[in-house]
Amino acid sequence: MLSFALPVLVALAAFAREAVAACNRTYLLEFADAYVFAHENGQVSYLENIADNFTYVENNKTHEITSGIFDNAFVIDHRHTIADTVECATYTELIITRNASGASTPHVIGTQIRHDPADMSCYLIDLLVSGPGSWLFNASQTLYWVKRESWPVIDEARRDTRAALKAAADAYLDMWSNKSAVDAVPWGTPCARLEGSVYTGNGGPNDSCKPGIPTNNNQAPNSHRRYVIDESYGSVDVLCIFEHLANAPDSHEFRLENGKLRYVHTITLADSAVVHP
């Protein structure tokens, strides 16, 4: 299933070591715009400056990009992008309920895009595409809750560090395999988790992200983690493998405010018919 993982991760580590200077944030966001535009038109030709060693990974499997999700033109109901100028990467969350012809085509997509810091060429598009049958999937309900959240840019003086954001994400994802990780998560109040389409809160001041957290802490780990961190939004996205859910591809995006967890968005490609909370 993960034949792509080791060479890709080795490449990512090499690029990270070479990224001495910060990547151009404007360029990162412009490429993310082009990526979204390609979805809106069903045309990958809108993507330029593609590296010779480009890899396209969809749901943790390597594909030709022309055989993936880009075979349809979608109406984008929601789009959210963060940019990581250290890792030269972006993460984009898309919610789609219909295509350009108006037909129902519900998807929630989470995409990490990585660039070579030397010439800003795109060498990896790594995305999860959830649809009907995925864990707790309902694109319209996901859209309902997302529209009620607020993710503004955080004042520079109040931003958490990259290390703090990564540590919070790792502690959360370690809860399945490490009991002590529960206490390492910087739980906030209010905090709301959007798990597929299910929301742990109602928009109130006492919302909590703790309902439904693992009580069995001896499960297989969440592995093959790939990070995009944007301090300006207090956000970190992690693509990973939920080994205890039959190696389900997964995305967890976290937002911290004042050092505390505020929002969690998840996309998990496990079968809702066979997976239980």
C-alpha positions as a Markdown table, in Angstrom:
| # | Residue | x | y | z |
|---|---|---|---|---|
| 1 | Met | 0.0 | 0.0 | 0.0 |
| 2 | Leu | 2.8 | 2.4 | 0.9 |
| 3 | Ser | 5.4 | 1.7 | -1.7 |
| 4 | Phe | 5.8 | 5.4 | -2.3 |
| 5 | Ala | 6.3 | 6.3 | 1.3 |
| 6 | Leu | 10.0 | 5.6 | 2.1 |
| 7 | Pro | 11.6 | 7.2 | -1.0 |
| 8 | Val | 9.2 | 10.2 | -0.8 |
| 9 | Leu | 9.9 | 10.7 | 2.9 |
| 10 | Val | 13.7 | 10.5 | 2.3 |
| 11 | Ala | 13.3 | 13.1 | -0.4 |
| 12 | Leu | 11.3 | 15.3 | 1.9 |
| 13 | Ala | 14.0 | 15.1 | 4.6 |
| 14 | Ala | 16.7 | 16.0 | 2.1 |
| 15 | Phe | 14.8 | 19.0 | 0.9 |
| 16 | Ala | 14.1 | 20.2 | 4.4 |
| 17 | Arg | 17.8 | 20.1 | 5.2 |
| 18 | Glu | 18.5 | 22.2 | 2.2 |
| 19 | Ala | 15.9 | 24.8 | 2.9 |
| 20 | Val | 18.2 | 27.3 | 4.6 |
| 21 | Ala | 16.3 | 30.4 | 3.6 |
| 22 | Ala | 12.5 | 30.8 | 3.9 |
| 23 | Cys | 10.6 | 30.0 | 0.8 |
| 24 | Asn | 8.5 | 32.7 | -0.9 |
| 25 | Arg | 5.1 | 32.7 | 0.8 |
| 26 | Thr | 3.4 | 34.5 | -2.1 |
| 27 | Tyr | 4.6 | 32.0 | -4.6 |
| 28 | Leu | 3.5 | 29.1 | -2.4 |
| 29 | Leu | 0.0 | 30.6 | -2.2 |
| 30 | Glu | -0.1 | 31.4 | -5.9 |
| 31 | Phe | 0.7 | 27.7 | -6.7 |
| 32 | Ala | -2.0 | 26.6 | -4.3 |
| 33 | Asp | -4.4 | 29.0 | -6.1 |
| 34 | Ala | -3.5 | 27.3 | -9.4 |
| 35 | Tyr | -4.1 | 23.9 | -7.8 |
| 36 | Val | -7.6 | 24.9 | -6.8 |
| 37 | Phe | -8.2 | 26.4 | -10.2 |
| 38 | Ala | -7.2 | 23.1 | -11.8 |
| 39 | His | -9.9 | 21.4 | -9.7 |
| 40 | Glu | -12.4 | 24.0 | -10.8 |
| 41 | Asn | -11.7 | 23.4 | -14.4 |
| 42 | Gly | -10.7 | 19.7 | -14.4 |
| 43 | Gln | -7.4 | 20.6 | -16.1 |
| 44 | Val | -4.0 | 19.8 | -14.6 |
| 45 | Ser | -2.4 | 21.9 | -17.4 |
| 46 | Tyr | -2.9 | 24.9 | -15.2 |
| 47 | Leu | -0.1 | 23.6 | -12.9 |
| 48 | Glu | 3.2 | 25.1 | -14.0 |
| 49 | Asn | 6.8 | 24.8 | -12.8 |
| 50 | Ile | 6.5 | 21.0 | -12.2 |
| 51 | Ala | 9.8 | 19.3 | -11.2 |
| 52 | Asp | 11.3 | 16.6 | -13.3 |
| 53 | Asn | 11.0 | 14.2 | -10.4 |
| 54 | Phe | 7.4 | 15.1 | -9.7 |
| 55 | Thr | 5.2 | 12.6 | -7.8 |
| 56 | Tyr | 1.5 | 12.5 | -7.4 |
| 57 | Val | 0.1 | 10.6 | -4.4 |
| 58 | Glu | -3.6 | 10.2 | -3.9 |
| 59 | Asn | -4.9 | 8.4 | -0.8 |
| 60 | Asn | -1.4 | 7.1 | -0.1 |
| 61 | Lys | -0.9 | 5.5 | -3.5 |
| 62 | Thr | 1.2 | 6.8 | -6.3 |
| 63 | His | -0.7 | 7.6 | -9.5 |
| 64 | Glu | -0.4 | 9.5 | -12.7 |
| 65 | Ile | -2.0 | 12.8 | -12.0 |
| 66 | Thr | -4.2 | 12.6 | -15.0 |
| 67 | Ser | -5.8 | 9.4 | -13.6 |
| 68 | Gly | -6.7 | 11.0 | -10.3 |
| 69 | Ile | -9.4 | 13.3 | -9.0 |
| 70 | Phe | -8.7 | 15.9 | -11.7 |
| 71 | Asp | -11.0 | 14.2 | -14.1 |
| 72 | Asn | -13.9 | 16.4 | -13.1 |
| 73 | Ala | -14.5 | 20.2 | -12.8 |
| 74 | Phe | -15.8 | 21.1 | -9.4 |
| 75 | Val | -17.5 | 24.0 | -7.7 |
| 76 | Ile | -15.5 | 24.7 | -4.6 |
| 77 | Asp | -17.8 | 25.4 | -1.7 |
| 78 | His | -15.0 | 26.0 | 0.8 |
| 79 | Arg | -11.3 | 26.5 | 0.5 |
| 80 | His | -8.7 | 27.0 | 3.3 |
| 81 | Thr | -4.9 | 27.1 | 2.7 |
| 82 | Ile | -1.9 | 27.4 | 5.0 |
| 83 | Ala | 1.7 | 27.9 | 3.9 |
| 84 | Asp | 4.9 | 26.6 | 5.5 |
| 85 | Thr | 7.9 | 28.8 | 4.4 |
| 86 | Val | 10.4 | 26.5 | 6.2 |
| 87 | Glu | 9.3 | 23.3 | 4.6 |
| 88 | Cys | 8.4 | 25.0 | 1.3 |
| 89 | Ala | 4.9 | 23.5 | 1.4 |
| 90 | Thr | 1.2 | 24.3 | 1.6 |
| 91 | Tyr | -1.9 | 22.5 | 2.9 |
| 92 | Thr | -5.3 | 23.1 | 1.3 |
| 93 | Glu | -8.6 | 21.9 | 2.6 |
| 94 | Leu | -11.5 | 21.7 | 0.0 |
| 95 | Ile | -15.2 | 21.0 | 0.5 |
| 96 | Ile | -17.1 | 20.1 | -2.6 |
| 97 | Thr | -20.8 | 19.3 | -3.0 |
| 98 | Arg | -21.3 | 19.5 | -6.8 |
| 99 | Asn | -19.5 | 19.7 | -10.1 |
| 100 | Ala | -19.5 | 22.5 | -12.6 |
| 101 | Ser | -22.6 | 20.9 | -14.3 |
| 102 | Gly | -24.5 | 21.0 | -11.0 |
| 103 | Ala | -24.4 | 17.2 | -10.4 |
| 104 | Ser | -23.9 | 16.0 | -6.8 |
| 105 | Thr | -20.2 | 15.1 | -6.4 |
| 106 | Pro | -19.5 | 15.3 | -2.7 |
| 107 | His | -15.8 | 15.3 | -1.6 |
| 108 | Val | -13.7 | 16.6 | 1.2 |
| 109 | Ile | -10.1 | 16.9 | 0.0 |
| 110 | Gly | -6.9 | 17.6 | 2.0 |
| 111 | Thr | -3.8 | 18.3 | 0.0 |
| 112 | Gln | -0.1 | 18.9 | 0.9 |
| 113 | Ile | 2.0 | 20.4 | -1.9 |
| 114 | Arg | 5.8 | 20.5 | -1.7 |
| 115 | His | 8.3 | 22.6 | -3.6 |
| 116 | Asp | 12.1 | 22.5 | -4.2 |
| 117 | Pro | 13.4 | 25.6 | -2.3 |
| 118 | Ala | 16.1 | 26.0 | -5.0 |
| 119 | Asp | 13.8 | 26.8 | -7.9 |
| 120 | Met | 10.3 | 26.5 | -6.3 |
| 121 | Ser | 9.3 | 23.7 | -8.7 |
| 122 | Cys | 6.6 | 21.4 | -7.4 |
| 123 | Tyr | 7.9 | 17.9 | -6.7 |
| 124 | Leu | 5.0 | 16.4 | -4.7 |
| 125 | Ile | 1.2 | 16.7 | -4.6 |
| 126 | Asp | 0.1 | 14.4 | -1.7 |
| 127 | Leu | -3.7 | 14.4 | -1.1 |
| 128 | Leu | -6.5 | 12.6 | 0.5 |
| 129 | Val | -9.9 | 12.4 | -1.3 |
| 130 | Ser | -12.8 | 11.4 | 0.9 |
| 131 | Gly | -16.3 | 10.7 | -0.4 |
| 132 | Pro | -19.5 | 8.8 | 0.4 |
| 133 | Gly | -18.6 | 5.7 | 2.5 |
| 134 | Ser | -15.6 | 7.3 | 4.2 |
| 135 | Trp | -15.6 | 7.6 | 8.0 |
| 136 | Leu | -18.4 | 9.9 | 9.1 |
| 137 | Phe | -18.6 | 11.5 | 5.7 |
| 138 | Asn | -21.2 | 14.1 | 4.8 |
| 139 | Ala | -19.8 | 17.0 | 2.8 |
| 140 | Ser | -22.8 | 19.3 | 3.3 |
| 141 | Gln | -22.7 | 18.8 | 7.1 |
| 142 | Thr | -18.9 | 19.4 | 7.1 |
| 143 | Leu | -19.5 | 22.6 | 5.2 |
| 144 | Tyr | -22.2 | 23.7 | 7.7 |
| 145 | Trp | -19.8 | 23.5 | 10.6 |
| 146 | Val | -16.7 | 24.9 | 8.8 |
| 147 | Lys | -18.7 | 28.0 | 7.9 |
| 148 | Arg | -19.3 | 28.7 | 11.6 |
| 149 | Glu | -15.7 | 28.7 | 12.5 |
| 150 | Ser | -13.2 | 31.6 | 12.5 |
| 151 | Trp | -9.5 | 31.1 | 11.5 |
| 152 | Pro | -8.1 | 34.6 | 11.3 |
| 153 | Val | -4.4 | 35.4 | 11.1 |
| 154 | Ile | -2.9 | 35.5 | 14.5 |
| 155 | Asp | -1.1 | 38.7 | 15.7 |
| 156 | Glu | 2.6 | 38.1 | 15.4 |
| 157 | Ala | 3.3 | 38.7 | 19.1 |
| 158 | Arg | 0.7 | 36.0 | 20.1 |
| 159 | Arg | 1.8 | 33.2 | 17.7 |
| 160 | Asp | 2.9 | 29.8 | 18.9 |
| 161 | Thr | 6.3 | 28.5 | 17.7 |
| 162 | Arg | 6.7 | 25.8 | 15.1 |
| 163 | Ala | 8.0 | 23.5 | 17.8 |
| 164 | Ala | 4.9 | 24.1 | 20.0 |
| 165 | Leu | 2.5 | 23.5 | 17.1 |
| 166 | Lys | 4.3 | 20.3 | 16.0 |
| 167 | Ala | 4.5 | 19.0 | 19.6 |
| 168 | Ala | 0.7 | 19.6 | 20.1 |
| 169 | Ala | -0.1 | 17.7 | 16.9 |
| 170 | Asp | 2.2 | 14.8 | 17.8 |
| 171 | Ala | 0.8 | 14.5 | 21.3 |
| 172 | Tyr | -2.7 | 14.3 | 19.9 |
| 173 | Leu | -1.8 | 11.7 | 17.3 |
| 174 | Asp | 0.2 | 9.7 | 19.9 |
| 175 | Met | -2.9 | 9.2 | 22.1 |
| 176 | Trp | -3.8 | 6.0 | 20.4 |
| 177 | Ser | -0.5 | 4.4 | 21.3 |
| 178 | Asn | 0.6 | 6.2 | 24.4 |
| 179 | Lys | -1.5 | 6.9 | 27.4 |
| 180 | Ser | 0.7 | 9.7 | 28.7 |
| 181 | Ala | 0.1 | 11.6 | 25.5 |
| 182 | Val | -3.4 | 12.6 | 26.6 |
| 183 | Asp | -2.0 | 14.8 | 29.3 |
| 184 | Ala | 0.6 | 16.3 | 26.8 |
| 185 | Val | -2.1 | 17.7 | 24.5 |
| 186 | Pro | -2.7 | 21.4 | 25.2 |
| 187 | Trp | -6.4 | 21.2 | 25.5 |
| 188 | Gly | -8.3 | 24.4 | 25.2 |
| 189 | Thr | -11.8 | 25.7 | 26.1 |
| 190 | Pro | -13.6 | 26.3 | 23.9 |
| 191 | Cys | -12.3 | 23.6 | 21.4 |
| 192 | Ala | -14.2 | 21.9 | 18.7 |
| 193 | Arg | -13.3 | 18.8 | 16.6 |
| 194 | Leu | -14.8 | 18.3 | 13.2 |
| 195 | Glu | -14.3 | 14.5 | 12.7 |
| 196 | Gly | -15.5 | 13.9 | 9.2 |
| 197 | Ser | -18.9 | 15.6 | 9.5 |
| 198 | Val | -19.5 | 15.2 | 13.2 |
| 199 | Tyr | -18.8 | 18.2 | 15.5 |
| 200 | Thr | -18.0 | 17.9 | 19.1 |
| 201 | Gly | -19.4 | 21.4 | 19.9 |
| 202 | Asn | -22.2 | 23.7 | 19.1 |
| 203 | Gly | -20.3 | 27.0 | 18.8 |
| 204 | Gly | -20.6 | 27.7 | 22.5 |
| 205 | Pro | -17.9 | 28.8 | 25.1 |
| 206 | Asn | -17.7 | 25.4 | 26.7 |
| 207 | Asp | -17.1 | 23.3 | 23.6 |
| 208 | Ser | -14.6 | 20.5 | 24.1 |
| 209 | Cys | -12.4 | 18.4 | 21.8 |
| 210 | Lys | -12.1 | 15.7 | 24.4 |
| 211 | Pro | -15.4 | 13.7 | 23.7 |
| 212 | Gly | -14.5 | 10.5 | 21.9 |
| 213 | Ile | -10.7 | 10.6 | 22.5 |
| 214 | Pro | -9.0 | 7.2 | 22.7 |
| 215 | Thr | -9.5 | 5.2 | 25.9 |
| 216 | Asn | -7.5 | 2.3 | 24.5 |
| 217 | Asn | -4.0 | 3.6 | 24.4 |
| 218 | Asn | -2.3 | 0.4 | 23.3 |
| 219 | Gln | -3.3 | 0.6 | 19.6 |
| 220 | Ala | -1.0 | 0.6 | 16.6 |
| 221 | Pro | 0.6 | 4.0 | 16.0 |
| 222 | Asn | -0.3 | 6.8 | 13.6 |
| 223 | Ser | 2.7 | 6.6 | 11.4 |
| 224 | His | 4.3 | 8.1 | 8.2 |
| 225 | Arg | 3.5 | 11.7 | 9.4 |
| 226 | Arg | 4.0 | 14.6 | 7.0 |
| 227 | Tyr | 3.7 | 18.1 | 8.3 |
| 228 | Val | 2.8 | 21.5 | 7.1 |
| 229 | Ile | 3.1 | 24.2 | 9.7 |
| 230 | Asp | 1.9 | 27.8 | 9.5 |
| 231 | Glu | 2.5 | 29.9 | 12.6 |
| 232 | Ser | 0.6 | 32.8 | 11.2 |
| 233 | Tyr | -2.6 | 30.8 | 11.5 |
| 234 | Gly | -1.5 | 28.7 | 14.5 |
| 235 | Ser | -2.1 | 25.7 | 12.3 |
| 236 | Val | -0.4 | 22.4 | 11.5 |
| 237 | Asp | -1.6 | 19.7 | 9.2 |
| 238 | Val | -0.4 | 16.1 | 9.5 |
| 239 | Leu | -1.0 | 13.5 | 6.8 |
| 240 | Cys | -0.5 | 10.1 | 8.3 |
| 241 | Ile | -1.4 | 6.4 | 8.4 |
| 242 | Phe | -3.9 | 5.2 | 11.0 |
| 243 | Glu | -2.4 | 1.7 | 11.4 |
| 244 | His | -5.1 | 0.6 | 13.8 |
| 245 | Leu | -7.8 | 1.4 | 11.2 |
| 246 | Ala | -6.4 | -1.0 | 8.6 |
| 247 | Asn | -3.8 | 1.5 | 7.5 |
| 248 | Ala | -6.4 | 4.2 | 6.8 |
| 249 | Pro | -5.0 | 7.4 | 5.1 |
| 250 | Asp | -5.7 | 10.3 | 7.4 |
| 251 | Ser | -5.3 | 14.1 | 7.7 |
| 252 | His | -5.5 | 15.9 | 11.0 |
| 253 | Glu | -5.3 | 19.7 | 10.9 |
| 254 | Phe | -5.0 | 21.6 | 14.3 |
| 255 | Arg | -5.3 | 25.2 | 15.2 |
| 256 | Leu | -3.9 | 26.6 | 18.4 |
| 257 | Glu | -4.7 | 29.9 | 20.0 |
| 258 | Asn | -2.7 | 31.3 | 22.9 |
| 259 | Gly | -1.0 | 27.9 | 23.2 |
| 260 | Lys | -4.2 | 25.9 | 23.5 |
| 261 | Leu | -6.0 | 23.7 | 21.0 |
| 262 | Arg | -8.9 | 25.5 | 19.4 |
| 263 | Tyr | -10.0 | 23.5 | 16.4 |
| 264 | Val | -9.3 | 20.0 | 14.9 |
| 265 | His | -10.3 | 18.9 | 11.4 |
| 266 | Thr | -10.0 | 15.3 | 10.4 |
| 267 | Ile | -10.3 | 13.4 | 7.1 |
| 268 | Thr | -10.1 | 9.6 | 7.6 |
| 269 | Leu | -10.4 | 7.2 | 4.7 |
| 270 | Ala | -11.8 | 4.3 | 6.7 |
| 271 | Asp | -15.0 | 2.6 | 5.8 |
| 272 | Ser | -17.9 | 3.9 | 8.0 |
| 273 | Ala | -19.7 | 0.6 | 7.6 |
| 274 | Val | -17.0 | -1.3 | 9.5 |
| 275 | Val | -15.2 | 1.2 | 11.7 |
| 276 | His | -16.6 | 2.0 | 15.1 |
| 277 | Pro | -15.8 | 4.9 | 17.4 |
